[in-house]
Amino acid sequence: MRGGKRLIALGTVLLLLFIYTFSTLVTNKSHSISSSTSCQGDTTRRLQLTQPNLPSSSSKLSSSILSSSSSSPYYLNLNNLNATSKAREQGEHLLVLTPLTNTTRAKSFLERYFELLDRSTYPNHLISIGLLVTEKSLLDSNTFMHQIQQWQGRWSNAFNDIHVYERTMPDLHIQSDGPYQRSLMARARNILLTAALREYHSWVAWIDVEVVDYPPTIFDDLMRANVDVIVPNCLLQREDHVFWAYDRNNWAETDYSLDMQQRVGQDYIMMEGYNDVASGRSLLVDMPTHLGPEHRVRLDSVGTTFTLVKSHVHREGANFPPFVYQHEVETEAFGKVANAMGFSVYGVPGYTVYHAGDNTNPL
């Protein structure tokens, strides 16, 4: 009897040891699986952050991407990223960039801005749009967000993507076109460019939100010129349709203007249309237009009411100086930098686009 009780006690102890051992093994295994899953999740998140969102149409670029993993680095062959005269046929992606620095004007012209892009002959699925908002009040506007969602939410013919970036810059909204404001505008453009430019973009188009009319074929036409930087002739939209200049920042230096620069200080800024100094430069808006849309002229400076740039120009360092460079800042300084780096900069006097100017709505 006593021996039977000992056996029962021993069996109970052994059973308890077995249960404890088994539960410990299950717990450790469960913890190991949980840790492994967590690590895999972290890796996935890291890959999502580093792997670019390449559009399916970028076949050449896609073939250059090696699938990322924790043991293999990300690799992209930029030699396959080209900007050619046959951009549409090659499926080259266009990035359209527009700083929105005036909430009232943006609300008035943004719908027209999208309509013009939508009616262009360049395929929408190859067009990315980047907008920089510098006043929070615009983001708080239901109309603005509804417009963005409406255009990108279409079930067919949607743009490749629309990205809105916010960078509050209070001083930018002071009503002045002086050097300080232009310097701030240069910073705003550089912020937008660095935030929006992706590795699959072949072209960059800078378009003012207040540009209210241009030919639907403008991207194809300007790309066909196959130059690094090119601008059309930007005029003022008028009800009487009179030829009236608007963008005076597209110009070429003359002997007179170059000589004048030798007689002023290095930090002297010669901005066209903003002071009473007669620079003697040859403005694109003053050049003959009867030679047609195929006639191009070399320029030393450009504005950005409508400017088409091969993306490699920006990637290689030609951006918008917020400081004085060869007596210019911002867009004109960009033209100077591009020329100094050996890029081709052209204007087309006979190819016209129209800006709203002081009009409160498109005519």
LINURZI-V740201 format. One record per residue. N is the residue number from 1. RES is the residue in three letters. SS is DSSP state (alpha for helix, beta for strand, coil for the rest). NEAR is the number of other C-alpha atoms within 10 Angstrom. Layout:
N/RES/SS/NEAR ; N/RES/SS/NEAR
//
This chain:
1/MET/coil/6 ; 2/ARG/alpha/6 ; 3/GLY/alpha/8 ; 4/GLY/alpha/9 ; 5/LYS/alpha/10 ; 6/ARG/alpha/11 ; 7/LEU/alpha/12 ; 8/ILE/alpha/11 ; 9/ALA/alpha/12 ; 10/LEU/alpha/12 ; 11/GLY/alpha/12 ; 12/THR/alpha/12 ; 13/VAL/alpha/12 ; 14/LEU/alpha/12 ; 15/LEU/alpha/12 ; 16/LEU/alpha/12 ; 17/LEU/alpha/12 ; 18/PHE/alpha/12 ; 19/ILE/alpha/11 ; 20/TYR/alpha/11 ; 21/THR/alpha/11 ; 22/PHE/alpha/11 ; 23/SER/alpha/12 ; 24/THR/alpha/12 ; 25/LEU/alpha/11 ; 26/VAL/alpha/11 ; 27/THR/alpha/11 ; 28/ASN/alpha/11 ; 29/LYS/alpha/12 ; 30/SER/alpha/12 ; 31/HIS/alpha/12 ; 32/SER/alpha/12 ; 33/ILE/alpha/12 ; 34/SER/alpha/12 ; 35/SER/alpha/12 ; 36/SER/alpha/12 ; 37/THR/alpha/12 ; 38/SER/alpha/12 ; 39/CYS/alpha/12 ; 40/GLN/alpha/13 ; 41/GLY/alpha/12 ; 42/ASP/alpha/12 ; 43/THR/alpha/14 ; 44/THR/alpha/15 ; 45/ARG/alpha/12 ; 46/ARG/alpha/14 ; 47/LEU/alpha/16 ; 48/GLN/alpha/12 ; 49/LEU/alpha/10 ; 50/THR/alpha/11 ; 51/GLN/coil/15 ; 52/PRO/coil/13 ; 53/ASN/coil/11 ; 54/LEU/coil/15 ; 55/PRO/coil/15 ; 56/SER/coil/8 ; 57/SER/coil/14 ; 58/SER/coil/17 ; 59/SER/alpha/13 ; 60/LYS/alpha/16 ; 61/LEU/alpha/19 ; 62/SER/alpha/16 ; 63/SER/coil/11 ; 64/SER/coil/14 ; 65/ILE/coil/15 ; 66/LEU/coil/14 ; 67/SER/coil/11 ; 68/SER/coil/16 ; 69/SER/coil/12 ; 70/SER/coil/11 ; 71/SER/coil/6 ; 72/SER/coil/9 ; 73/PRO/coil/9 ; 74/TYR/coil/15 ; 75/TYR/coil/12 ; 76/LEU/coil/14 ; 77/ASN/coil/14 ; 78/LEU/alpha/12 ; 79/ASN/alpha/9 ; 80/ASN/alpha/14 ; 81/LEU/coil/19 ; 82/ASN/coil/19 ; 83/ALA/coil/23 ; 84/THR/coil/19 ; 85/SER/coil/16 ; 86/LYS/coil/14 ; 87/ALA/alpha/21 ; 88/ARG/alpha/17 ; 89/GLU/alpha/8 ; 90/GLN/alpha/15 ; 91/GLY/coil/17 ; 92/GLU/coil/20 ; 93/HIS/beta/30 ; 94/LEU/beta/30 ; 95/LEU/beta/27 ; 96/VAL/beta/22 ; 97/LEU/beta/23 ; 98/THR/beta/24 ; 99/PRO/beta/24 ; 100/LEU/beta/23 ; 101/THR/coil/21 ; 102/ASN/coil/17 ; 103/THR/alpha/18 ; 104/THR/alpha/12 ; 105/ARG/alpha/16 ; 106/ALA/alpha/19 ; 107/LYS/alpha/17 ; 108/SER/alpha/15 ; 109/PHE/alpha/19 ; 110/LEU/alpha/18 ; 111/GLU/alpha/15 ; 112/ARG/alpha/17 ; 113/TYR/alpha/19 ; 114/PHE/alpha/15 ; 115/GLU/alpha/13 ; 116/LEU/alpha/15 ; 117/LEU/alpha/19 ; 118/ASP/alpha/18 ; 119/ARG/alpha/13 ; 120/SER/coil/16 ; 121/THR/coil/14 ; 122/TYR/coil/19 ; 123/PRO/coil/18 ; 124/ASN/alpha/19 ; 125/HIS/alpha/17 ; 126/LEU/alpha/21 ; 127/ILE/beta/22 ; 128/SER/beta/21 ; 129/ILE/beta/20 ; 130/GLY/beta/21 ; 131/LEU/beta/19 ; 132/LEU/beta/23 ; 133/VAL/beta/24 ; 134/THR/coil/23 ; 135/GLU/coil/19 ; 136/LYS/alpha/14 ; 137/SER/alpha/11 ; 138/LEU/alpha/20 ; 139/LEU/alpha/16 ; 140/ASP/coil/10 ; 141/SER/coil/12 ; 142/ASN/alpha/9 ; 143/THR/alpha/12 ; 144/PHE/alpha/17 ; 145/MET/alpha/13 ; 146/HIS/alpha/12 ; 147/GLN/alpha/15 ; 148/ILE/alpha/16 ; 149/GLN/alpha/12 ; 150/GLN/alpha/11 ; 151/TRP/alpha/18 ; 152/GLN/alpha/17 ; 153/GLY/coil/13 ; 154/ARG/coil/10 ; 155/TRP/coil/7 ; 156/SER/coil/9 ; 157/ASN/coil/13 ; 158/ALA/coil/18 ; 159/PHE/coil/19 ; 160/ASN/coil/17 ; 161/ASP/beta/16 ; 162/ILE/beta/18 ; 163/HIS/beta/14 ; 164/VAL/beta/17 ; 165/TYR/beta/17 ; 166/GLU/beta/17 ; 167/ARG/coil/13 ; 168/THR/coil/14 ; 169/MET/coil/16 ; 170/PRO/alpha/11 ; 171/ASP/alpha/11 ; 172/LEU/alpha/20 ; 173/HIS/alpha/15 ; 174/ILE/coil/9 ; 175/GLN/coil/8 ; 176/SER/coil/11 ; 177/ASP/coil/14 ; 178/GLY/coil/12 ; 179/PRO/alpha/19 ; 180/TYR/alpha/15 ; 181/GLN/alpha/18 ; 182/ARG/alpha/20 ; 183/SER/alpha/21 ; 184/LEU/alpha/20 ; 185/MET/alpha/24 ; 186/ALA/alpha/22 ; 187/ARG/alpha/19 ; 188/ALA/alpha/24 ; 189/ARG/alpha/22 ; 190/ASN/alpha/18 ; 191/ILE/alpha/16 ; 192/LEU/alpha/22 ; 193/LEU/alpha/25 ; 194/THR/alpha/12 ; 195/ALA/alpha/14 ; 196/ALA/alpha/22 ; 197/LEU/coil/21 ; 198/ARG/coil/16 ; 199/GLU/coil/17 ; 200/TYR/coil/23 ; 201/HIS/beta/23 ; 202/SER/beta/21 ; 203/TRP/beta/27 ; 204/VAL/beta/25 ; 205/ALA/beta/23 ; 206/TRP/beta/21 ; 207/ILE/beta/17 ; 208/ASP/coil/20 ; 209/VAL/coil/27 ; 210/GLU/coil/24 ; 211/VAL/beta/24 ; 212/VAL/beta/22 ; 213/ASP/beta/20 ; 214/TYR/coil/18 ; 215/PRO/coil/15 ; 216/PRO/coil/15 ; 217/THR/coil/12 ; 218/ILE/alpha/18 ; 219/PHE/alpha/19 ; 220/ASP/alpha/16 ; 221/ASP/alpha/15 ; 222/LEU/alpha/23 ; 223/MET/alpha/22 ; 224/ARG/alpha/14 ; 225/ALA/coil/18 ; 226/ASN/coil/16 ; 227/VAL/coil/18 ; 228/ASP/coil/22 ; 229/VAL/beta/27 ; 230/ILE/beta/26 ; 231/VAL/beta/28 ; 232/PRO/beta/28 ; 233/ASN/beta/27 ; 234/CYS/beta/29 ; 235/LEU/beta/23 ; 236/LEU/beta/22 ; 237/GLN/coil/24 ; 238/ARG/coil/16 ; 239/GLU/coil/7 ; 240/ASP/coil/6 ; 241/HIS/coil/8 ; 242/VAL/coil/10 ; 243/PHE/coil/11 ; 244/TRP/coil/14 ; 245/ALA/beta/17 ; 246/TYR/coil/19 ; 247/ASP/coil/25 ; 248/ARG/coil/21 ; 249/ASN/coil/22 ; 250/ASN/coil/30 ; 251/TRP/beta/26 ; 252/ALA/beta/19 ; 253/GLU/coil/17 ; 254/THR/coil/14 ; 255/ASP/alpha/9 ; 256/TYR/alpha/12 ; 257/SER/alpha/16 ; 258/LEU/alpha/13 ; 259/ASP/alpha/12 ; 260/MET/alpha/14 ; 261/GLN/alpha/16 ; 262/GLN/coil/9 ; 263/ARG/coil/8 ; 264/VAL/coil/12 ; 265/GLY/coil/9 ; 266/GLN/coil/12 ; 267/ASP/coil/12 ; 268/TYR/coil/13 ; 269/ILE/coil/19 ; 270/MET/coil/23 ; 271/MET/coil/19 ; 272/GLU/coil/20 ; 273/GLY/coil/14 ; 274/TYR/coil/12 ; 275/ASN/coil/11 ; 276/ASP/coil/9 ; 277/VAL/coil/10 ; 278/ALA/coil/12 ; 279/SER/coil/19 ; 280/GLY/coil/15 ; 281/ARG/coil/17 ; 282/SER/beta/17 ; 283/LEU/beta/20 ; 284/LEU/alpha/29 ; 285/VAL/alpha/25 ; 286/ASP/alpha/13 ; 287/MET/coil/14 ; 288/PRO/coil/12 ; 289/THR/coil/16 ; 290/HIS/coil/10 ; 291/LEU/coil/12 ; 292/GLY/coil/12 ; 293/PRO/coil/16 ; 294/GLU/coil/14 ; 295/HIS/coil/16 ; 296/ARG/coil/19 ; 297/VAL/beta/15 ; 298/ARG/beta/16 ; 299/LEU/coil/24 ; 300/ASP/coil/25 ; 301/SER/beta/26 ; 302/VAL/coil/29 ; 303/GLY/coil/20 ; 304/THR/coil/20 ; 305/THR/coil/26 ; 306/PHE/beta/23 ; 307/THR/beta/22 ; 308/LEU/beta/24 ; 309/VAL/beta/23 ; 310/LYS/beta/23 ; 311/SER/alpha/26 ; 312/HIS/alpha/18 ; 313/VAL/alpha/19 ; 314/HIS/alpha/19 ; 315/ARG/alpha/13 ; 316/GLU/coil/10 ; 317/GLY/coil/11 ; 318/ALA/coil/20 ; 319/ASN/coil/22 ; 320/PHE/coil/26 ; 321/PRO/coil/24 ; 322/PRO/coil/24 ; 323/PHE/coil/20 ; 324/VAL/coil/17 ; 325/TYR/beta/19 ; 326/GLN/coil/16 ; 327/HIS/coil/18 ; 328/GLU/beta/25 ; 329/VAL/coil/26 ; 330/GLU/alpha/29 ; 331/THR/alpha/26 ; 332/GLU/alpha/26 ; 333/ALA/alpha/26 ; 334/PHE/alpha/25 ; 335/GLY/alpha/29 ; 336/LYS/alpha/25 ; 337/VAL/alpha/21 ; 338/ALA/alpha/24 ; 339/ASN/alpha/19 ; 340/ALA/alpha/12 ; 341/MET/coil/13 ; 342/GLY/coil/10 ; 343/PHE/coil/17 ; 344/SER/coil/18 ; 345/VAL/beta/22 ; 346/TYR/beta/26 ; 347/GLY/beta/26 ; 348/VAL/beta/27 ; 349/PRO/beta/26 ; 350/GLY/beta/20 ; 351/TYR/beta/23 ; 352/THR/beta/19 ; 353/VAL/beta/21 ; 354/TYR/beta/24 ; 355/HIS/beta/24 ; 356/ALA/coil/21 ; 357/GLY/coil/17 ; 358/ASP/coil/10 ; 359/ASN/coil/13 ; 360/THR/coil/12 ; 361/ASN/coil/14 ; 362/PRO/coil/16 ; 363/LEU/coil/10
//
